[in-house]
Amino acid sequence: MQPLRIEGYVIVSADGMLVNADGVMPDALKFEGDKRFFSAALDRVELIVHGRNSHEHRPDSARSGV
């Protein structure tokens, strides 16, 4: 049995706001390389714990069991 390994991914900003006034994350904060890195990491895990809104707008959220 392998030891338990925990990895965490966090997006933060200096002012604590990652969305605009409409509650949408601006495209200027979205990078294709970051998306590929994060998606690849999700494909390797056995358990995912999302924050309240983390799963929204991900086309494959249902596959991860959220």
PESUL-V913944 format. One record per backbone hydrogen bond with DSSP energy under -1.0 kcal/mol. NH is the residue of the N-H (numbers start at 1). CO is the residue of the C=O. E is the energy in kcal/mol with one decimal. If there is no record, write none. Layout:
nh=NH co=CO e=E
nh=NH co=CO e=E
This chain:
nh=20 co=24 e=-2.6
nh=23 co=20 e=-2.3
nh=29 co=26 e=-2.0
nh=30 co=27 e=-1.9
nh=35 co=31 e=-2.2
nh=36 co=32 e=-2.5
nh=37 co=33 e=-2.3
nh=38 co=34 e=-2.6
nh=39 co=35 e=-2.7
nh=40 co=36 e=-2.4
nh=41 co=37 e=-1.8
nh=42 co=38 e=-2.2
nh=43 co=39 e=-1.7
nh=56 co=53 e=-1.1
nh=58 co=55 e=-1.5
nh=61 co=58 e=-1.8
nh=65 co=62 e=-1.2
nh=66 co=61 e=-1.3
